Every structure is written in structure tokens, then in C-alpha cells.
Amino acid sequence: MASTDNELTKRQRDILLLIRLGKTNKEVAQDLGLSVNTVKTHLKNLFGKLQVTNRTQATLKSEEYIH
């Protein structure tokens, strides 16, 4: 199923769940087997979709996207 522009990918949801737990980029990268730079790229895209500018705002808005 194709996602719309506002839907989060599975990876974005995974990262959002981990930052909600207070994990750092390094910890998220280790947990998901990614590089820190890849996590940063996912976060940049995630912030754009959520229309936020930082982790705190993303965490607050995450309830709308995590079911």
C-alpha cells in the first residue's frame, strides 16, 4: 500500500517511538542497526511530515501518528 505524504513510514514510526523514550541519535542508530547520519536524515524527514522543528515537538505531536 502506498503511503500519502503525511503518513509515516515504518522506519519513521520506529524512530519516533525511540525518541519518545528519550533515546539519543546514537542509541536509536544502535537499536535499529543504522548509522547516526541515517537516523538524522530520517529525523529531518520526520520533522517535516510532523511540521515540527525539534524532538520535543515531535514527541508531543506523536500521539496523532502512533497507534
N, CA, C and O atoms as a Tinker XYZ file with bonds, in Angstrom:
   268  protein
     1  N      0.843000   -1.176000    0.000000    73     2
     2  CA     0.000000    0.000000    0.000000    64     1     3
     3  C      0.889000    1.240000    0.000000    63     2     4     5
     4  O      1.772000    1.358000    0.849000    81     3
     5  N      0.682000    2.144000   -0.909000    73     3     6
     6  CA     1.466000    3.366000   -0.993000    64     5     7
     7  C      1.033000    4.327000    0.106000    63     6     8     9
     8  O     -0.148000    4.408000    0.445000    81     7
     9  N      1.997000    5.051000    0.658000    73     7    10
    10  CA     1.664000    5.991000    1.718000    64     9    11
    11  C      1.465000    7.383000    1.139000    63    10    12    13
    12  O      2.064000    7.747000    0.127000    81    11
    13  N      0.618000    8.144000    1.798000    73    11    14
    14  CA     0.441000    9.526000    1.383000    64    13    15
    15  C      1.568000   10.341000    1.993000    63    14    16    17
    16  O      2.325000    9.836000    2.821000    81    15
    17  N      1.685000   11.601000    1.587000    73    15    18
    18  CA     2.768000   12.443000    2.068000    64    17    19
    19  C      2.763000   12.614000    3.584000    63    18    20    21
    20  O      3.824000   12.784000    4.185000    81    19
    21  N      1.594000   12.572000    4.212000    73    19    22
    22  CA     1.510000   12.804000    5.650000    64    21    23
    23  C      1.661000   11.541000    6.486000    63    22    24    25
    24  O      1.815000   11.627000    7.704000    81    23
    25  N      1.619000   10.387000    5.867000    73    23    26
    26  CA     1.778000    9.145000    6.614000    64    25    27
    27  C      3.249000    8.908000    6.918000    63    26    28    29
    28  O      4.128000    9.242000    6.124000    81    27
    29  N      3.496000    8.327000    8.077000    73    27    30
    30  CA     4.863000    7.992000    8.452000    64    29    31
    31  C      5.208000    6.598000    7.949000    63    30    32    33
    32  O      4.365000    5.701000    7.936000    81    31
    33  N      6.449000    6.432000    7.538000    73    31    34
    34  CA     6.920000    5.103000    7.163000    64    33    35
    35  C      7.120000    4.281000    8.428000    63    34    36    37
    36  O      7.140000    4.827000    9.531000    81    35
    37  N      7.265000    2.989000    8.271000    73    35    38
    38  CA     7.524000    2.127000    9.428000    64    37    39
    39  C      8.791000    2.576000   10.146000    63    38    40    41
    40  O      8.824000    2.633000   11.375000    81    39
    41  N      9.827000    2.893000    9.386000    73    39    42
    42  CA    11.092000    3.328000    9.986000    64    41    43
    43  C     10.914000    4.632000   10.755000    63    42    44    45
    44  O     11.466000    4.789000   11.844000    81    43
    45  N     10.151000    5.564000   10.202000    73    43    46
    46  CA     9.895000    6.823000   10.902000    64    45    47
    47  C      9.118000    6.583000   12.188000    63    46    48    49
    48  O      9.392000    7.219000   13.206000    81    47
    49  N      8.149000    5.671000   12.152000    73    47    50
    50  CA     7.410000    5.339000   13.381000    64    49    51
    51  C      8.334000    4.700000   14.403000    63    50    52    53
    52  O      8.252000    5.006000   15.593000    81    51
    53  N      9.221000    3.806000   13.945000    73    51    54
    54  CA    10.188000    3.167000   14.854000    64    53    55
    55  C     11.059000    4.215000   15.535000    63    54    56    57
    56  O     11.260000    4.175000   16.748000    81    55
    57  N     11.570000    5.148000   14.746000    73    55    58
    58  CA    12.430000    6.194000   15.294000    64    57    59
    59  C     11.649000    7.090000   16.245000    63    58    60    61
    60  O     12.156000    7.466000   17.302000    81    59
    61  N     10.431000    7.432000   15.881000    73    59    62
    62  CA     9.599000    8.269000   16.740000    64    61    63
    63  C      9.348000    7.595000   18.084000    63    62    64    65
    64  O      9.407000    8.246000   19.127000    81    63
    65  N      9.073000    6.313000   18.062000    73    63    66
    66  CA     8.872000    5.588000   19.322000    64    65    67
    67  C     10.119000    5.635000   20.196000    63    66    68    69
    68  O     10.018000    5.793000   21.413000    81    67
    69  N     11.289000    5.501000   19.586000    73    67    70
    70  CA    12.536000    5.513000   20.359000    64    69    71
    71  C     12.862000    6.904000   20.893000    63    70    72    73
    72  O     13.356000    7.029000   22.013000    81    71
    73  N     12.594000    7.949000   20.113000    73    71    74
    74  CA    12.875000    9.284000   20.658000    64    73    75
    75  C     11.865000    9.653000   21.740000    63    74    76    77
    76  O     12.162000   10.456000   22.623000    81    75
    77  N     10.684000    9.072000   21.672000    73    75    78
    78  CA     9.714000    9.276000   22.762000    64    77    79
    79  C     10.231000    8.689000   24.066000    63    78    80    81
    80  O      9.867000    9.142000   25.151000    81    79
    81  N     11.085000    7.672000   23.949000    73    79    82
    82  CA    11.689000    7.056000   25.133000    64    81    83
    83  C     12.914000    7.823000   25.617000    63    82    84    85
    84  O     13.530000    7.456000   26.617000    81    83
    85  N     13.263000    8.895000   24.897000    73    83    86
    86  CA    14.390000    9.717000   25.305000    64    85    87
    87  C     15.737000    9.255000   24.772000    63    86    88    89
    88  O     16.782000    9.693000   25.253000    81    87
    89  N     15.718000    8.372000   23.780000    73    87    90
    90  CA    16.974000    7.863000   23.235000    64    89    91
    91  C     17.665000    8.916000   22.381000    63    90    92    93
    92  O     17.019000    9.724000   21.713000    81    91
    93  N     18.992000    8.887000   22.417000    73    91    94
    94  CA    19.801000    9.783000   21.591000    64    93    95
    95  C     19.867000    9.236000   20.172000    63    94    96    97
    96  O     19.476000    8.097000   19.920000    81    95
    97  N     20.367000   10.055000   19.244000    73    95    98
    98  CA    20.545000    9.580000   17.871000    64    97    99
    99  C     21.451000    8.353000   17.837000    63    98   100   101
   100  O     21.193000    7.406000   17.094000    81    99
   101  N     22.501000    8.372000   18.632000    73    99   102
   102  CA    23.434000    7.240000   18.673000    64   101   103
   103  C     22.733000    5.978000   19.171000    63   102   104   105
   104  O     22.930000    4.899000   18.612000    81   103
   105  N     21.924000    6.104000   20.207000    73   103   106
   106  CA    21.190000    4.954000   20.742000    64   105   107
   107  C     20.160000    4.435000   19.738000    63   106   108   109
   108  O     19.999000    3.225000   19.579000    81   107
   109  N     19.470000    5.344000   19.067000    73   107   110
   110  CA    18.494000    4.947000   18.042000    64   109   111
   111  C     19.217000    4.185000   16.937000    63   110   112   113
   112  O     18.755000    3.136000   16.490000    81   111
   113  N     20.351000    4.720000   16.503000    73   111   114
   114  CA    21.133000    4.072000   15.442000    64   113   115
   115  C     21.549000    2.662000   15.858000    63   114   116   117
   116  O     21.426000    1.722000   15.073000    81   115
   117  N     22.035000    2.515000   17.076000    73   115   118
   118  CA    22.445000    1.198000   17.565000    64   117   119
   119  C     21.259000    0.245000   17.647000    63   118   120   121
   120  O     21.366000   -0.916000   17.251000    81   119
   121  N     20.142000    0.721000   18.153000    73   119   122
   122  CA    18.953000   -0.129000   18.308000    64   121   123
   123  C     18.423000   -0.618000   16.958000    63   122   124   125
   124  O     17.933000   -1.742000   16.852000    81   123
   125  N     18.521000    0.227000   15.929000    73   123   126
   126  CA    17.942000   -0.102000   14.626000    64   125   127
   127  C     18.975000   -0.576000   13.608000    63   126   128   129
   128  O     18.620000   -0.903000   12.475000    81   127
   129  N     20.247000   -0.615000   13.998000    73   127   130
   130  CA    21.291000   -1.065000   13.077000    64   129   131
   131  C     21.538000   -0.085000   11.944000    63   130   132   133
   132  O     21.797000   -0.487000   10.810000    81   131
   133  N     21.457000    1.199000   12.254000    73   131   134
   134  CA    21.648000    2.253000   11.264000    64   133   135
   135  C     22.844000    3.113000   11.658000    63   134   136   137
   136  O     23.345000    3.021000   12.779000    81   135
   137  N     23.292000    3.944000   10.732000    73   135   138
   138  CA    24.312000    4.936000   11.079000    64   137   139
   139  C     23.619000    6.141000   11.715000    63   138   140   141
   140  O     22.423000    6.357000   11.524000    81   139
   141  N     24.384000    6.913000   12.467000    73   139   142
   142  CA    23.837000    8.123000   13.079000    64   141   143
   143  C     23.372000    9.085000   11.989000    63   142   144   145
   144  O     22.342000    9.740000   12.146000    81   143
   145  N     24.112000    9.178000   10.892000    73   143   146
   146  CA    23.708000   10.071000    9.806000    64   145   147
   147  C     22.380000    9.645000    9.190000    63   146   148   149
   148  O     21.575000   10.497000    8.814000    81   147
   149  N     22.141000    8.349000    9.081000    73   147   150
   150  CA    20.863000    7.863000    8.555000    64   149   151
   151  C     19.729000    8.231000    9.512000    63   150   152   153
   152  O     18.650000    8.624000    9.069000    81   151
   153  N     19.962000    8.109000   10.795000    73   151   154
   154  CA    18.953000    8.498000   11.788000    64   153   155
   155  C     18.651000    9.990000   11.646000    63   154   156   157
   156  O     17.489000   10.394000   11.689000    81   155
   157  N     19.688000   10.804000   11.479000    73   155   158
   158  CA    19.483000   12.247000   11.330000    64   157   159
   159  C     18.651000   12.559000   10.085000    63   158   160   161
   160  O     17.800000   13.447000   10.109000    81   159
   161  N     18.898000   11.831000    9.007000    73   159   162
   162  CA    18.118000   12.032000    7.785000    64   161   163
   163  C     16.659000   11.665000    8.009000    63   162   164   165
   164  O     15.757000   12.394000    7.598000    81   163
   165  N     16.432000   10.522000    8.670000    73   163   166
   166  CA    15.057000   10.115000    8.979000    64   165   167
   167  C     14.376000   11.155000    9.868000    63   166   168   169
   168  O     13.202000   11.468000    9.667000    81   167
   169  N     15.106000   11.689000   10.848000    73   167   170
   170  CA    14.523000   12.692000   11.740000    64   169   171
   171  C     14.166000   13.966000   10.977000    63   170   172   173
   172  O     13.110000   14.554000   11.212000    81   171
   173  N     15.034000   14.392000   10.070000    73   171   174
   174  CA    14.751000   15.584000    9.264000    64   173   175
   175  C     13.460000   15.399000    8.480000    63   174   176   177
   176  O     12.612000   16.290000    8.448000    81   175
   177  N     13.315000   14.233000    7.844000    73   175   178
   178  CA    12.099000   13.942000    7.076000    64   177   179
   179  C     10.878000   13.821000    7.990000    63   178   180   181
   180  O      9.788000   14.283000    7.652000    81   179
   181  N     11.074000   13.203000    9.135000    73   179   182
   182  CA    10.003000   13.044000   10.119000    64   181   183
   183  C      9.531000   14.404000   10.625000    63   182   184   185
   184  O      8.328000   14.649000   10.715000    81   183
   185  N     10.467000   15.285000   10.954000    73   183   186
   186  CA    10.097000   16.615000   11.435000    64   185   187
   187  C      9.308000   17.369000   10.372000    63   186   188   189
   188  O      8.368000   18.097000   10.689000    81   187
   189  N      9.690000   17.194000    9.118000    73   187   190
   190  CA     8.955000   17.836000    8.034000    64   189   191
   191  C      7.525000   17.340000    7.943000    63   190   192   193
   192  O      6.595000   18.132000    7.788000    81   191
   193  N      7.350000   16.031000    8.038000    73   191   194
   194  CA     5.994000   15.472000    7.966000    64   193   195
   195  C      5.137000   15.909000    9.149000    63   194   196   197
   196  O      3.942000   16.168000    9.004000    81   195
   197  N      5.766000   15.987000   10.328000    73   195   198
   198  CA     5.024000   16.383000   11.528000    64   197   199
   199  C      4.870000   17.896000   11.637000    63   198   200   201
   200  O      4.117000   18.393000   12.474000    81   199
   201  N      5.588000   18.622000   10.786000    73   199   202
   202  CA     5.605000   20.084000   10.814000    64   201   203
   203  C      6.078000   20.607000   12.167000    63   202   204   205
   204  O      5.451000   21.469000   12.782000    81   203
   205  N      7.217000   20.050000   12.609000    73   203   206
   206  CA     7.857000   20.465000   13.853000    64   205   207
   207  C      9.324000   20.745000   13.562000    63   206   208   209
   208  O      9.820000   20.448000   12.475000    81   207
   209  N     10.013000   21.322000   14.544000    73   207   210
   210  CA    11.420000   21.659000   14.339000    64   209   211
   211  C     12.373000   20.979000   15.310000    63   210   212   213
   212  O     13.588000   21.142000   15.194000    81   211
   213  N     11.838000   20.210000   16.276000    73   211   214
   214  CA    12.733000   19.548000   17.224000    64   213   215
   215  C     12.092000   18.295000   17.818000    63   214   216   217
   216  O     10.910000   18.019000   17.610000    81   215
   217  N     12.901000   17.549000   18.557000    73   215   218
   218  CA    12.473000   16.271000   19.142000    64   217   219
   219  C     11.323000   16.444000   20.128000    63   218   220   221
   220  O     10.399000   15.631000   20.160000    81   219
   221  N     11.381000   17.494000   20.926000    73   219   222
   222  CA    10.334000   17.717000   21.924000    64   221   223
   223  C      8.985000   17.917000   21.245000    63   222   224   225
   224  O      7.985000   17.322000   21.648000    81   223
   225  N      8.963000   18.754000   20.216000    73   223   226
   226  CA     7.725000   18.981000   19.477000    64   225   227
   227  C      7.250000   17.692000   18.813000    63   226   228   229
   228  O      6.053000   17.405000   18.798000    81   227
   229  N      8.175000   16.922000   18.268000    73   227   230
   230  CA     7.820000   15.650000   17.617000    64   229   231
   231  C      7.201000   14.691000   18.629000    63   230   232   233
   232  O      6.213000   14.018000   18.338000    81   231
   233  N      7.789000   14.637000   19.811000    73   231   234
   234  CA     7.260000   13.757000   20.857000    64   233   235
   235  C      5.838000   14.167000   21.246000    63   234   236   237
   236  O      4.962000   13.318000   21.408000    81   235
   237  N      5.622000   15.458000   21.391000    73   235   238
   238  CA     4.290000   15.944000   21.759000    64   237   239
   239  C      3.263000   15.651000   20.673000    63   238   240   241
   240  O      2.114000   15.328000   20.974000    81   239
   241  N      3.668000   15.763000   19.418000    73   239   242
   242  CA     2.749000   15.554000   18.303000    64   241   243
   243  C      2.604000   14.074000   17.935000    63   242   244   245
   244  O      1.721000   13.721000   17.154000    81   243
   245  N      3.438000   13.224000   18.474000    73   243   246
   246  CA     3.500000   11.826000   18.074000    64   245   247
   247  C      2.210000   11.048000   18.340000    63   246   248   249
   248  O      1.948000   10.063000   17.649000    81   247
   249  N      1.418000   11.446000   19.295000    73   247   250
   250  CA     0.182000   10.739000   19.607000    64   249   251
   251  C     -0.748000   10.646000   18.408000    63   250   252   253
   252  O     -1.527000    9.699000   18.296000    81   251
   253  N     -0.672000   11.616000   17.517000    73   251   254
   254  CA    -1.519000   11.615000   16.318000    64   253   255
   255  C     -1.088000   10.556000   15.314000    63   254   256   257
   256  O     -1.868000   10.164000   14.445000    81   255
   257  N      0.160000   10.089000   15.433000    73   255   258
   258  CA     0.726000    9.206000   14.418000    64   257   259
   259  C      1.028000    7.798000   14.905000    63   258   260   261
   260  O      1.173000    6.880000   14.099000    81   259
   261  N      1.122000    7.624000   16.206000    73   259   262
   262  CA     1.438000    6.309000   16.781000    64   261   263
   263  C      0.157000    5.705000   17.327000    63   262   264   265
   264  O     -0.474000    6.261000   18.226000    81   263
   265  N     -0.221000    4.554000   16.773000    73   263   266
   266  CA    -1.481000    3.921000   17.192000    64   265   267
   267  C     -1.195000    2.642000   17.939000    63   266   268
   268  O     -2.123000    1.961000   18.375000    81   267
